[in-house]
Structures are given as C-alpha cells and as structure tokens.
C-alpha cells in the first residue's frame, strides 16, 4: 500500500506546539561551534552592565559632597572624571560586543540556512507535490531572518537585562533594604503581566507567520501563472482572493500589536507606582537621616534602570516569540524525513550496463488508486524502448519510478539485475540522464546551465556535446555565445532551443541510461529538424527510454510498449505492432492521416 501519514508529509499548517525549552535547546546546538566569541561577548556585557550601574553612585556621591559644609572640589572633579571615563569605556566595550555578536550571529544564521536548503534538497518529489513552494521559500528566508535577531541581539539583551535587574536590586538592598523590599513587592505583578503577555504574544505570532507563508505561497504561484490569469481575464477574481488573505494577515498583525500595546503601558504604570512609593517613603528616610539625599536620587535612577529592562522585555518578547515561532516552523521542516532514502547496505555503482527490468510492478500515488497494474518488461543494454499511450496511461509514472522519485508498492524494478532500492540514490540518478518536455533553465549563462557547477566538465566537453546535439548552431549566432545570459526559466530561448540545451546538458554528464519524456512535444518548426537529428544520435549512445506521442520518432526503437490505464496492452517493434493491427496500429493510422491532411493544407496554402 502507498505510504502515508504525518511522518511522510510536510503539513505546514499543522498545529504543533513545540515547547519553548525544546526550541531553545535545538537553537543552542547551532551556538556550540561559536562558544569562544560568545563567551567574550558575555564578558564584555558584564563590563558594560557594571559600568552602567556605577553611574548613579557617582552622581549620588557628587550630590552628597555638594551638601557638605566644605565642598571637596578635588574629590568631585575626580568623581566626574571617573564617571566620564566609565561612560567612554562602556561605549567602546558595547561597540566591540555588538561587532562580535553581529559577526557570530551571521555565521550561525548561515549554517542554519545551509542546513535547511540541504535538507529540502533531499526531500522526495511526493513531498514537494504537497507543499506550495512559496511556503518552503518562507522557511529558508524570512523565518531564518527572524532568527537572526535572536542570535545577534535578543539572547545577549536578555542576559544584560537579567544582570542589570540583579545588580540594581543588590545595590538598592545594600543602600536601603526597606526601599528595596518595597520595589520587590511589585515584582509579582510585573511577572504576572509579563506571563499573560507572553501567552497571547506567542499565539499571535504563530498566526502572523502562518499567514505570511500563505501570502508568499499565493504570490509565488500566481505571479508564475500571471500569463494564464490574464489570458482568462481572472485578475479581479485573484485580486479578491489576495485581499482576503491580506486581510487575515493584517488582522493577525493587529492582534500582535494589540498585545504589545497593552503590555508596555501596564509596565509603565507599575514603574510610576514604584517611583511614587520610593519618593514617599524615601523622603521620610532622608528627613530621619536614615539615608542621604544622594542615595534617594540614586534610587530614582535605579528604579528607571530596574524597569527599563522589564520594558525592554516587551520588544524582546516580541522578537523572541517571533523567533520561537519561526524556529518551530524551521524544525518542522528539518524533522520531516525524506520518503525515499538509502538502505544502510545500499551499494555504489560507477556506471550501468543498461539492462532495465520491471517485474509485476504495482504503483499508486494514493492508496488504492492504482496507476500501474502488474507491469512487466525487459530492456536490454544499448536498446531503445518507447512508451506509447493516452494521457494518464502511466508512461511518465514508469520513468519516475526508474529514478526512484517514488517507491512502488508491489513488484520489483531492476537495473543490471540489481533492485534499485539496493542502489544508492546518488549513484542511481547520476547514471541516468533525463530530458523532459518542460525544460528548466536556471538564471545564469548557457555554459553554467550545461555544466551545472560540475567543475570536472571542461569547456571542450561542453562544446563537443553542443555540437553533437546541434545546439552549437544557434549558440554561435548569439552575441555572447556560451556566455549568453539566461533569464529566469530561460524565457529568452524558444522551446526547441531549450530542448537542445537539455540534450547537451544530459550528454555532457555521461549518463549510462537516458530517458526522454515527450522531448519532441511543443517545439517550434525552426528547430524541429535539429531535434529529430539529435534524438537519433542520443538514442545510439546507450540504453534509452522514450515517451512520445509522435510515433515517427520511435519507429526505429527496439521495442515499443503500448499502455492503457496502467497496463501493457501491446509490446513489440514498429513493424510487429502494425501487423497486429491493434491499438498501436490505430494510433499510427490517426497520426498518418493527420500528417497527410496537414501536408495537403500546406500545399493549398502555397498554391
């Protein structure tokens, strides 16, 4: 039966509440290689916090000195100088700490993004089919960027704020235990408000990130299909769909802002209450001579320093919850195992002889919906086999199974008498060259699209391959020849030209087995003759499997398999199938009559 279940699917919208501690532990794994610079940054933070906490004490000392009968000018000057030195040293240390954190944070983010892309590359085709590409792009870009603030600012800010809170309370307790206890009495209310905010902020951020992914996926799909949208005049309909998704995103942002806007004013009210209490009680202590005026002033400054980190927690919670939500979604991708994997004892093959065998193969994309039913055939090395049949008969499925884009439910697929499940995926796919109907070209140059960053391929080999498949004829006419820029999806080349580049790309990587899936479909007449000549050359290189609707391209195939509804209904070479006068004969007659009609119409046009 077909595999299924959450372990095989990427369900981006699945509610999966990973605990904060679990997320933190996993995020900290990326920190381990950079412990040394982070320890240095931590030490620098200690220095910055210590120097900052000395400021109110310096001012308090000056104020108390001014209240003496004989004002000690020299001592005041020394204190002021020390205060200025502390400010400048603190600023310099803070600068060095920021530089270290930014560099380290970018290295960590670089590693995370590398891991995500590498993992996404190894996911199976069936998993890509279930997730909009825009959502995967969001994971590797905006979700990772959100983590950047966590590593470069939030973590160290949390440490700095905690140290500041502890330091402030210790100093206040030393200077006046009674006033310090008054401040301590307010802390339960502070933490309660923070806890409530944290709870609502997390939910709001999860909704924001989900809606951002939905928007990205919608834009990715509809911008790619804009030509079709305009052809069918569906701009208004798609605009309304976008407005609906945009409204949901806006509403989720509103919920996040609402939580934030309620939190900070509440903390500020608690701060005002603390100042009033300190001024009220502190004034009596000054009058009674328990503390000096300078100490009271220092307390008002320390209250600000006590509440400022707590107020900062609003922004840090803002970023922290965003980072946790993004981290949760990133780990959801990283925790998704590929459907197709190597066995532990899988073998590495340098090349194939080219024998392919299907033994009683049954396959379904969805459980119970069989696409292939008891399919069996053998292709000998160096032979050419063609697959013919109506759309949906299972032709493309067969070639997808040969490269293990999917695994079969029953039967066996053998290459050189070895089950393909016993061959390493990299080894299997490296020896198979695929030329598809829809050729994909990357942004870059012609040369980079043929080489595909394989630096072992020489320029001479690229030139030889292009000449062999007739691609060199149109390349030499281009202004920059092999350095000609390729725009997105290769839209500055015709379908035929892209197909010729696909032939050259396949040939230069020296495959042992070649697969041509509708390679002659949708090509322009200008390059059709070149395509046909190239196909004949390609079929002579090694074992070849051809999926084609144009029967003229497969008449010289060693065997032709006719498919219908997932079953083989006829098998033989061109002449044998014509003699049977079965389904293949009917297809041939239909195409032959159509070609005669097309030729007659062309003659009439010329006359």
C-alpha positions as CSV (number, residue, x, y, z in Angstrom):
1,X,0.0,0.0,0.0
2,X,1.1,3.6,-0.5
3,X,3.0,5.1,2.3
4,X,1.3,8.0,4.1
5,X,0.9,9.7,7.4
6,X,2.5,12.7,9.0
7,X,6.0,11.2,9.0
8,X,6.0,11.4,5.2
9,X,4.1,14.7,4.7
10,X,5.1,18.3,5.2
11,X,2.0,19.8,6.8
12,X,2.9,23.4,7.2
13,X,-0.4,24.4,8.8
14,X,-0.4,21.5,11.2
15,X,-0.7,22.8,14.8
16,X,2.3,21.6,16.6
17,X,3.0,23.3,19.9
18,X,6.7,22.7,20.5
19,X,7.7,23.9,23.9
20,X,9.9,26.9,24.3
21,X,12.6,24.9,26.1
22,X,12.7,22.3,23.3
23,X,13.1,25.1,20.7
24,X,15.8,26.8,22.8
25,X,17.8,23.6,23.2
26,X,17.7,23.0,19.5
27,X,18.7,26.6,18.6
28,X,21.6,26.4,21.1
29,X,23.0,23.5,19.2
30,X,24.0,26.0,16.4
31,X,25.8,28.1,19.1
32,X,28.2,25.3,20.2
33,X,30.8,26.0,17.4
34,X,30.9,29.6,18.4
35,X,31.2,29.4,22.2
36,X,34.5,31.3,22.4
37,X,33.3,34.6,20.7
38,X,30.0,34.3,22.7
39,X,31.9,34.0,26.0
40,X,34.0,37.0,25.1
41,X,30.7,38.9,24.3
42,X,29.3,37.8,27.7
43,X,32.4,39.1,29.5
44,X,32.0,42.4,27.7
45,X,28.4,42.5,28.7
46,X,29.4,42.1,32.3
47,X,31.7,45.1,31.9
48,X,29.1,47.2,30.2
49,X,26.5,46.4,32.9
50,X,28.9,47.1,35.7
51,X,30.0,50.4,34.4
52,X,26.4,51.4,33.8
53,X,25.4,50.6,37.3
54,X,28.2,52.8,38.7
55,X,26.7,55.9,37.1
56,X,24.0,56.7,39.8
57,X,26.5,56.0,42.5
58,X,28.9,58.6,41.1
59,X,26.1,61.2,40.9
60,X,24.9,60.3,44.4
61,X,28.4,60.9,45.7
62,X,28.6,64.2,44.0
63,X,25.3,65.4,45.4
64,X,26.2,64.3,48.9
65,X,29.5,66.1,48.5
66,X,27.7,69.3,47.5
67,X,25.7,69.1,50.7
68,X,28.8,69.2,52.9
69,X,29.9,72.4,54.6
70,X,33.3,72.4,53.0
71,X,32.7,71.3,49.4
72,X,35.6,68.9,48.4
73,X,36.2,70.2,44.9
74,X,39.1,67.9,44.2
75,X,37.0,64.8,45.1
76,X,34.1,66.0,43.0
77,X,36.5,66.5,40.0
78,X,37.9,63.0,40.4
79,X,34.4,61.5,40.6
80,X,33.3,63.4,37.5
81,X,36.4,62.3,35.6
82,X,35.8,58.7,36.7
83,X,32.2,58.9,35.6
84,X,33.2,60.2,32.1
85,X,35.9,57.5,31.8
86,X,33.2,54.9,32.7
87,X,30.9,56.3,30.0
88,X,33.5,56.2,27.3
89,X,34.9,52.8,28.2
90,X,31.3,51.5,28.4
91,X,30.5,52.8,25.0
92,X,33.7,51.3,23.5
93,X,33.1,47.9,25.1
94,X,29.5,48.0,23.9
95,X,30.7,48.6,20.4
96,X,33.1,45.7,20.5
97,X,30.4,43.5,21.9
98,X,28.0,44.4,19.1
99,X,30.5,43.7,16.4
100,X,31.3,40.3,17.9
101,X,27.7,39.4,18.2
102,X,26.8,40.5,14.7
103,X,29.6,38.5,13.1
104,X,28.9,35.4,15.2
105,X,25.1,35.7,14.6
106,X,25.6,35.9,10.8
107,X,27.8,32.8,10.9
108,X,25.1,30.9,12.9
109,X,22.3,32.0,10.5
110,X,24.5,31.0,7.5
111,X,24.8,27.5,9.0
112,X,21.0,27.3,9.7
113,X,20.1,28.4,6.1
114,X,22.6,25.8,4.7
115,X,21.1,23.0,6.8
116,X,17.6,23.9,5.6
117,X,18.5,24.1,1.9
118,X,20.4,20.8,2.1
119,X,17.5,19.1,3.8
120,X,15.0,20.5,1.4
121,X,17.1,19.2,-1.5
122,X,16.9,15.7,-0.1
123,X,13.1,15.6,0.3
124,X,11.2,13.4,-2.1
125,X,9.2,14.6,-5.1
126,X,6.0,13.4,-3.5
127,X,6.6,15.7,-0.5
128,X,7.2,18.7,-2.8
129,X,3.9,18.0,-4.5
130,X,2.1,18.5,-1.2
131,X,3.6,21.9,-0.2
132,X,3.4,25.2,-2.1
133,X,7.0,26.3,-3.0
134,X,6.3,29.7,-1.5
135,X,6.0,28.2,2.0
136,X,9.3,26.4,1.6
137,X,10.9,29.7,0.5
138,X,9.5,31.4,3.6
139,X,11.2,28.8,5.8
140,X,14.6,29.3,4.2
141,X,14.4,33.1,4.0
142,X,12.1,35.2,6.3
143,X,11.9,32.6,9.1
144,X,15.7,32.3,9.2
145,X,16.0,36.1,9.1
146,X,13.7,36.3,12.1
147,X,16.2,34.0,14.0
148,X,18.9,36.5,13.1
149,X,17.7,39.0,15.8
150,X,17.6,36.2,18.3
151,X,21.3,35.4,18.0
152,X,22.6,38.9,17.4
153,X,20.5,40.9,19.9
154,X,17.8,39.1,22.0
155,X,20.0,36.5,23.7
156,X,22.6,38.9,24.8
157,X,20.0,41.6,25.7
158,X,18.2,39.1,27.9
159,X,21.5,38.3,29.7
160,X,22.3,42.0,30.0
161,X,18.8,42.8,31.4
162,X,18.9,39.9,33.9
163,X,22.3,41.1,35.1
164,X,21.0,44.6,35.3
165,X,18.0,43.6,37.3
166,X,20.1,41.6,39.7
167,X,22.8,44.3,40.0
168,X,20.2,47.0,40.6
169,X,18.4,45.1,43.3
170,X,21.7,44.2,45.1
171,X,22.8,47.8,45.1
172,X,19.4,49.1,46.3
173,X,19.3,46.4,49.1
174,X,22.8,47.5,50.3
175,X,21.9,51.2,50.3
176,X,18.4,50.8,51.8
177,X,16.8,47.3,52.5
178,X,13.4,48.8,53.3
179,X,13.1,50.7,50.0
180,X,14.4,47.7,48.1
181,X,11.7,45.5,49.7
182,X,9.0,48.0,48.5
183,X,10.3,47.5,45.0
184,X,10.4,43.7,45.4
185,X,6.8,43.7,46.5
186,X,5.8,44.9,43.0
187,X,7.7,42.2,41.1
188,X,4.9,39.6,41.3
189,X,2.6,41.9,39.5
190,X,5.3,42.6,36.9
191,X,5.9,38.9,36.2
192,X,2.2,38.2,36.1
193,X,1.6,40.8,33.4
194,X,4.7,39.5,31.5
195,X,3.4,35.9,31.7
196,X,0.0,36.9,30.3
197,X,1.6,39.0,27.5
198,X,3.9,36.0,26.6
199,X,0.9,33.7,26.3
200,X,-1.1,35.9,23.9
201,X,2.0,37.1,22.0
202,X,3.0,33.5,21.1
203,X,-0.4,32.7,19.7
204,X,-0.5,36.0,17.7
205,X,3.0,35.4,16.3
206,X,2.1,31.9,15.2
207,X,-0.9,33.3,13.3
208,X,1.3,36.0,11.7
209,X,3.9,33.6,10.4
210,X,1.3,31.2,9.1
211,X,-0.5,34.0,7.2
212,X,2.9,35.3,5.9
213,X,3.6,31.8,4.5
214,X,0.1,31.7,2.9
215,X,0.7,35.1,1.3
216,X,4.1,34.0,0.0
217,X,2.8,30.8,-1.4
218,X,-0.1,32.6,-3.1
219,X,2.2,35.2,-4.7
220,X,4.7,32.6,-5.8
221,X,2.0,30.6,-7.6
222,X,0.0,33.4,-9.1
223,X,3.0,35.5,-10.3
224,X,4.3,32.5,-12.0
225,X,0.9,31.9,-13.6
226,X,0.2,35.6,-14.3
227,X,0.1,34.9,-18.1
228,X,-2.7,32.4,-17.7
229,X,-4.6,34.7,-15.3
230,X,-4.5,37.5,-17.8
231,X,-5.5,35.2,-20.7
232,X,-8.7,34.1,-18.9
233,X,-9.3,37.6,-17.5
234,X,-9.3,36.5,-13.9
235,X,-7.4,39.5,-12.5
236,X,-10.4,40.7,-10.4
237,X,-11.1,37.2,-9.0
238,X,-7.5,36.7,-8.0
239,X,-7.3,40.2,-6.5
240,X,-10.3,39.4,-4.3
241,X,-8.6,36.2,-3.2
242,X,-5.4,38.2,-2.3
243,X,-7.5,40.8,-0.5
244,X,-9.0,38.1,1.7
245,X,-5.6,36.6,2.5
246,X,-4.1,40.0,3.1
247,X,-6.9,40.9,5.4
248,X,-6.2,37.8,7.5
249,X,-2.6,38.7,7.7
250,X,-3.5,42.3,8.7
251,X,-5.8,41.1,11.4
252,X,-3.1,38.8,12.9
253,X,-0.7,41.7,12.9
254,X,-3.4,43.8,14.7
255,X,-3.7,41.1,17.4
256,X,0.1,41.1,17.9
257,X,0.2,44.9,18.1
258,X,-2.7,44.9,20.5
259,X,-1.0,42.6,22.9
260,X,2.2,44.7,22.7
261,X,0.4,48.0,23.1
262,X,-1.3,46.7,26.3
263,X,1.8,45.3,27.8
264,X,4.1,48.3,27.7
265,X,1.7,50.9,29.2
266,X,0.9,48.4,32.1
267,X,4.6,48.1,32.9
268,X,4.9,51.9,32.7
269,X,2.1,52.3,35.3
270,X,3.9,49.9,37.6
271,X,7.0,52.0,37.1
272,X,5.2,55.2,38.1
273,X,3.8,53.4,41.2
274,X,7.3,52.4,42.2
275,X,8.6,56.0,41.8
276,X,5.8,57.4,43.9
277,X,6.4,54.8,46.6
278,X,10.2,55.5,46.7
279,X,9.7,59.2,46.8
280,X,7.1,59.0,49.5
281,X,9.0,56.5,51.8
282,X,12.4,57.8,50.8
283,X,11.6,61.4,51.7
284,X,10.8,60.3,55.3
285,X,14.1,58.3,55.5
286,X,16.0,61.4,54.3
287,X,14.3,63.6,56.9
288,X,15.0,61.0,59.6
289,X,18.6,60.8,58.5
290,X,18.4,57.1,57.5
291,X,19.6,57.7,54.0
292,X,21.2,60.7,52.3
293,X,19.6,62.8,49.5
294,X,22.2,61.4,47.1
295,X,21.0,57.9,47.9
296,X,17.4,58.8,47.3
297,X,18.3,60.3,44.0
298,X,20.3,57.1,43.1
299,X,17.2,55.1,44.0
300,X,15.1,57.0,41.5
301,X,17.8,56.3,38.9
302,X,18.0,52.7,39.8
303,X,14.2,52.3,39.5
304,X,14.5,53.5,36.0
305,X,17.2,51.0,35.4
306,X,15.1,48.3,37.1
307,X,12.1,48.9,35.0
308,X,13.8,49.7,31.7
309,X,15.0,46.1,31.2
310,X,11.4,44.9,32.0
311,X,10.0,47.3,29.5
312,X,12.6,46.1,27.0
313,X,11.2,42.6,27.6
314,X,8.2,43.8,25.6
315,X,10.3,44.3,22.5
316,X,12.4,41.2,23.3
317,X,9.3,39.1,23.8
318,X,8.1,40.5,20.5
319,X,11.2,39.3,18.8
320,X,11.6,36.2,21.0
321,X,8.1,34.9,20.3
322,X,8.7,35.6,16.6
323,X,11.9,33.7,16.7
324,X,10.4,30.7,18.6
325,X,7.5,30.6,16.1
326,X,10.0,30.7,13.2
327,X,12.2,28.2,14.9
328,X,9.3,25.8,15.4
329,X,8.4,26.0,11.7
330,X,12.0,25.6,10.6
331,X,12.4,22.5,12.8
332,X,9.2,21.2,11.4
333,X,10.8,21.1,8.0
334,X,14.1,19.7,9.4
335,X,12.2,16.9,11.3
336,X,10.4,15.8,8.1
337,X,12.3,12.7,6.9
338,X,12.5,12.1,3.1
339,X,10.2,9.3,1.9
340,X,12.9,7.9,-0.4
341,X,16.1,7.0,1.4
342,X,19.1,4.7,1.0
343,X,19.2,1.4,2.8
344,X,22.2,1.0,5.1
345,X,23.6,-1.7,2.9
346,X,22.9,0.2,-0.4
347,X,25.7,-0.1,-3.0
348,X,27.5,2.4,-5.1
349,X,27.7,1.8,-8.8
350,X,30.1,3.7,-11.1
351,X,28.1,3.1,-14.2
352,X,25.3,0.9,-15.6
353,X,25.4,-1.7,-18.4
354,X,21.9,-0.5,-19.1
355,X,19.6,-3.5,-18.5
356,X,16.2,-2.5,-17.1
357,X,13.5,-4.8,-15.9
358,X,10.1,-4.3,-14.4
359,X,8.7,-7.4,-12.6
360,X,5.0,-7.4,-11.8
361,X,5.1,-3.7,-10.7
362,X,2.1,-2.2,-9.0
363,X,2.1,1.5,-8.0
364,X,-0.4,4.1,-6.7
365,X,0.2,7.7,-5.8
366,X,-2.8,7.5,-3.4
367,X,-3.7,4.3,-1.6
368,X,-5.9,2.0,-3.7
369,X,-5.8,4.2,-6.8
370,X,-3.5,2.1,-8.9
371,X,-1.7,3.9,-11.7
372,X,0.3,0.9,-12.8
373,X,-1.1,-2.6,-12.7
374,X,1.1,-5.7,-12.9
375,X,3.6,-4.1,-15.4
376,X,6.5,-6.3,-16.6
377,X,9.0,-5.7,-19.3
378,X,12.8,-6.0,-20.0
379,X,15.0,-3.6,-21.8
380,X,18.4,-5.0,-22.8
381,X,21.6,-2.9,-22.7
382,X,22.0,-0.3,-25.5
383,X,18.4,-0.9,-26.7
384,X,15.8,1.8,-27.2
385,X,12.4,1.2,-25.7
386,X,9.4,3.5,-26.4
387,X,6.3,4.1,-24.3
388,X,3.1,4.9,-26.1
389,X,-0.4,5.6,-24.8
390,X,-3.0,8.1,-24.0
391,X,-2.5,10.7,-21.3
392,X,-2.8,9.1,-17.9
393,X,-1.9,5.6,-19.0
394,X,1.2,5.5,-16.8
395,X,4.1,6.4,-19.2
396,X,5.6,9.2,-17.1
397,X,5.0,7.3,-14.0
398,X,7.2,4.5,-15.3
399,X,10.2,6.8,-15.8
400,X,9.6,8.5,-12.4
401,X,9.9,5.0,-10.8
402,X,13.1,4.2,-12.6
403,X,14.8,7.2,-11.0
404,X,13.1,6.5,-7.7
405,X,11.1,9.7,-7.4
406,X,8.6,7.3,-5.8
407,X,8.7,3.8,-4.5
408,X,6.5,1.0,-5.8
409,X,4.1,-0.9,-3.5
410,X,4.4,-4.3,-5.2
411,X,6.9,-6.0,-7.5
412,X,10.5,-5.2,-8.4
413,X,12.4,-2.7,-10.6
414,X,15.9,-4.0,-11.5
415,X,18.8,-2.3,-13.2
416,X,21.5,-4.7,-14.3
417,X,19.7,-7.3,-12.3
418,X,20.0,-5.3,-9.1
419,X,16.9,-4.0,-7.3
420,X,17.0,-0.2,-7.5
421,X,16.2,0.0,-3.8
422,X,19.7,-1.6,-3.2
423,X,21.5,1.1,-5.2
424,X,22.4,4.4,-3.6
425,X,20.2,7.2,-4.8
426,X,23.1,9.4,-5.8
427,X,24.6,6.6,-7.8
428,X,21.3,5.7,-9.4
429,X,20.5,9.3,-10.5
430,X,24.0,10.2,-11.5
431,X,23.9,7.4,-14.2
432,X,20.5,8.4,-15.5
433,X,20.1,11.4,-17.9
434,X,16.5,12.8,-18.1
435,X,15.3,15.1,-20.9
436,X,11.8,16.3,-20.1
437,X,9.1,18.0,-22.1
438,X,9.3,21.1,-19.9
439,X,12.9,22.1,-19.8
440,X,14.0,24.1,-16.8
441,X,16.9,26.5,-17.2
442,X,18.5,28.4,-14.3
443,X,19.3,32.0,-14.3
444,X,23.0,32.4,-15.4
445,X,24.6,31.6,-18.7
446,X,24.3,28.8,-21.3
447,X,27.6,27.4,-20.1
448,X,26.5,27.3,-16.4
449,X,23.3,25.6,-17.3
450,X,25.1,22.9,-19.1
451,X,27.9,22.4,-16.6
452,X,25.6,22.7,-13.5
453,X,28.6,23.7,-11.3
454,X,30.4,20.4,-12.1
455,X,33.9,21.8,-12.4
456,X,35.2,18.5,-13.7
457,X,33.5,19.1,-17.0
458,X,35.8,21.0,-19.4
459,X,34.8,23.7,-21.9
460,X,35.9,21.4,-24.6
461,X,33.5,18.7,-23.4
462,X,30.7,21.3,-23.4
463,X,31.5,22.4,-26.9
464,X,31.7,18.8,-28.2
465,X,28.3,17.9,-26.6
466,X,26.6,21.0,-28.0
467,X,28.0,20.2,-31.5
468,X,26.9,16.6,-31.2
469,X,23.2,17.6,-30.5
470,X,23.2,20.5,-32.9
471,X,22.8,23.1,-30.1
472,X,26.1,24.8,-31.2
473,X,24.4,26.0,-34.4
474,X,22.1,28.5,-32.6
475,X,24.6,29.2,-29.8
476,X,27.2,30.5,-32.2
477,X,24.7,33.0,-33.5
478,X,24.2,34.6,-30.1
479,X,26.1,37.8,-29.2
480,X,27.9,36.2,-26.3
481,X,27.7,32.6,-27.4
482,X,28.2,30.3,-24.5
483,X,28.3,33.2,-22.1
484,X,24.9,34.4,-23.3
485,X,22.8,35.3,-20.2
486,X,19.8,33.0,-19.4
487,X,16.9,34.8,-17.9
488,X,14.5,33.3,-15.4
489,X,13.2,30.0,-16.6
490,X,15.0,30.5,-19.9
491,X,12.3,32.7,-21.3
492,X,14.7,34.3,-23.7
493,X,15.0,31.0,-25.7
494,X,12.5,29.1,-27.7
495,X,11.2,25.7,-26.7
496,X,13.3,24.0,-29.3
497,X,16.5,25.8,-28.2
498,X,15.9,24.9,-24.6
499,X,15.4,21.3,-25.6
500,X,18.7,21.2,-27.4
501,X,20.4,22.7,-24.4
502,X,18.7,20.0,-22.3
503,X,20.2,17.3,-24.7
504,X,23.7,18.9,-24.3
505,X,23.4,19.1,-20.6
506,X,22.4,15.4,-20.3
507,X,25.1,14.3,-22.7
508,X,27.9,16.1,-21.1
509,X,27.3,14.4,-17.8
510,X,27.8,11.0,-19.5
511,X,24.8,9.0,-18.4
512,X,24.6,5.2,-18.8
513,X,20.8,5.4,-19.3
514,X,18.8,8.1,-21.0
515,X,15.1,9.0,-20.6
516,X,13.3,11.2,-23.0
517,X,9.8,12.3,-21.8
518,X,7.9,13.9,-24.6
519,X,11.1,15.6,-25.6
520,X,9.7,16.4,-29.1
521,X,6.5,17.9,-27.9
522,X,5.8,21.7,-28.1
523,X,8.8,22.5,-30.2
524,X,9.0,25.2,-32.9
525,X,9.3,24.2,-36.5
526,X,12.5,26.1,-36.9
527,X,14.4,23.6,-34.7
528,X,12.3,20.5,-35.2
529,X,14.7,19.0,-37.8
530,X,17.7,19.6,-35.4
531,X,15.7,18.0,-32.6
532,X,15.0,14.9,-34.7
533,X,18.6,14.6,-35.7
534,X,19.8,15.0,-32.2
535,X,17.3,12.4,-30.9
536,X,18.7,9.8,-33.3
537,X,22.2,10.5,-32.1
538,X,21.2,10.4,-28.5
539,X,19.4,7.0,-28.9
540,X,22.7,5.5,-30.2
541,X,24.7,6.4,-27.1
542,X,23.2,3.8,-24.6
543,X,20.0,2.4,-23.2
544,X,17.2,4.8,-24.0
545,X,13.6,5.0,-22.9
546,X,11.4,7.3,-24.9
547,X,8.0,8.6,-24.1
548,X,6.5,10.1,-27.2
549,X,3.2,11.0,-28.9
550,X,4.9,11.4,-32.3
551,X,5.2,7.9,-33.5
552,X,7.6,9.0,-36.2
553,X,10.3,9.5,-33.7
554,X,10.2,5.9,-32.3
555,X,9.8,3.8,-35.4
556,X,13.4,2.5,-35.0
557,X,13.0,1.6,-31.4
558,X,13.9,-2.0,-30.5
559,X,10.6,-2.4,-28.7
560,X,7.5,-0.3,-28.2
561,X,5.2,-0.7,-25.2
562,X,1.6,0.4,-25.6
563,X,0.0,1.4,-22.3
564,X,-3.7,1.8,-21.4
565,X,-5.0,2.6,-17.9
566,X,-1.8,1.4,-16.2
567,X,-1.5,-1.9,-18.1
568,X,0.7,-3.1,-21.0
569,X,-1.7,-4.0,-23.8
570,X,0.8,-4.4,-26.6
571,X,4.5,-4.9,-26.9
572,X,6.8,-5.3,-30.0
573,X,8.7,-3.3,-32.5
574,X,7.1,-0.9,-35.0
575,X,6.5,-3.5,-37.8
576,X,5.3,-6.1,-35.4
577,X,2.8,-3.8,-33.8
578,X,1.5,-2.7,-37.2
579,X,0.9,-6.3,-38.2
580,X,-1.1,-6.9,-35.1
581,X,-3.5,-4.1,-36.2
582,X,-4.3,-3.3,-32.6
583,X,-4.2,-0.1,-30.6
584,X,-0.8,1.0,-31.9
585,X,-2.0,0.5,-35.5
586,X,-5.0,2.7,-34.8
587,X,-2.7,5.4,-33.3
588,X,-0.4,5.2,-36.3
589,X,-3.3,5.5,-38.7
590,X,-4.7,8.5,-36.9
591,X,-1.3,10.3,-37.0
592,X,-0.6,9.2,-40.6
593,X,-4.0,10.6,-41.8
594,X,-3.4,13.8,-39.8
595,X,0.0,14.3,-41.4
596,X,-1.5,13.8,-44.9
597,X,-4.2,16.4,-44.1
598,X,-1.6,18.8,-42.7
599,X,0.6,18.4,-45.8
600,X,-2.4,18.9,-48.2
601,X,-3.4,22.1,-46.3
602,X,0.2,23.3,-46.6
603,X,0.2,22.6,-50.3
604,X,-3.1,24.5,-50.8
605,X,-1.6,27.5,-48.9
606,X,1.4,27.6,-51.1
607,X,-0.8,27.4,-54.2
